[in-house]
């Protein structure tokens, strides 16, 4: 399991180890090069707080219903200390205060623990050690022309020389980028902590949650919120790069970007939760992207640009020595035509839900018309598909399914009196997409494509999207559950619910780990097919794939109980939320 907790504020994010080390922090943006990259290389930089003496146990927890993390360390001699980590987020002067800052509070809890502090940033992918300058109560580093500063009430000699000291009074650390911290560190840290706790707990109070799996859903919601880059409205797939899908292989990718498809799924979860501000932010992002590009690519950087060229950093060892370490993502060069249907599904609530009438505009209607045109032209066309195959493009059933779903929602929107200038035959185009999807069926089971009889877990979305051929949807779901179930190396099946995306060879061989989003799709699909108890069982069996804090990775290897792939993964947490709502009875049956 990944022994890390996530903190952030929708501007900056960091991973904190169970020992209280900041092992991942990229500045000034989540997709920037790392200043602390110890997650991917022992020489990649860390902000450590290490005990003198042997550790008896460590405990890590979030303050209830927040993204404020507490790490508690108990030593063999019975002494104990804690570290509280948070990135400030709260309303200030009528706008959201979310600075490029990480706050840390080190406190003695019991006895006389001795610790050492090591603040060792690197200059991004070069791993060069930046020049350090000492101030009155801070040390600073020049990185890419900006200042990384550590402000603290700890004697600077202790921080600079990694001297051991006995912890007596609380020690505060503020790590900032660009803007120096010059206020009273004790009072401001205390104030910012209280305000940040208050913000997150209030945010959770305004969440709708399912009647079952409440704590898990709240943690997923809080985690998803940190995947939103509020400055531009982009929604990140994950906050890390190059965590391996399979140990010892090369499926290591940079996920610190906005996949439009992922953004749709994230927004569907926020819709269930009753939080809609993320939709407005993403619409602004989408309008900027659509304004500059005739055809959408699958993935964009946070500033609307394509994250190219993909680069391998040979001087980085990689997580558990699994190289390569990559930045940027070649998927930005792909054609993935499912994205147009997903973007229609993203925009549909604006015109079908009266709560969003303030978002209705001619620009959004024009986007819908444009995406509908792309859907009708994408039926049965070659593309890289949902799973981004690099070297063998073909027509995919999932793309046809998404074209059907997009055109179906366009018809519903037009029936509500919008899109009056849309003139082509929508009913015919929708039928063409439906026929193309069913043309890939064999034995009443929809396959990956008309010329590819392999099964694909993406088609678990058929009942979730309300595909009209219910018997075919049911048979397809049952076949996927049976034939794509994860198997241990000795071919014995593991606990039900863990699925491969597919088992056909791709550019890198056959997948060897389970893809967690597929498990959650299965639970949700079964619930949609009227089998809530089976869906509940699947969800209940899969949730132990989360780590000690309830955070989910992209992949999971059930035999070794090993989290794999980038972490935390937005797709996985979206799946958990939507599955929990699907399998839960309504509150009217509970209260």
PyMOL commands that set and color helices and strands:
alter all, ss='L'
color gray80, all
select helices_A, chain A and resi 124-126+156-161+185-205+214-225+260-273+277-292+319-321+330-333+338-352+354-359+362-378+397-415+426-438+457-464+470-483+516-528+532-545+570-583+587-589
alter helices_A, ss='H'
color red, helices_A
select strands_A, chain A and resi 4-8+13-17+22-26+34-36+46-51+55-62+69-75+80-86+90-92+95-97+101-110+114-120+132-134+138-143+146-152+164-166+171-177+228-229+234-235+258-259+299-300+311-312+326-327+441-442+445-446+514-515+553-557+562-567
alter strands_A, ss='S'
color yellow, strands_A
deselect
rebuild
show_as cartoon
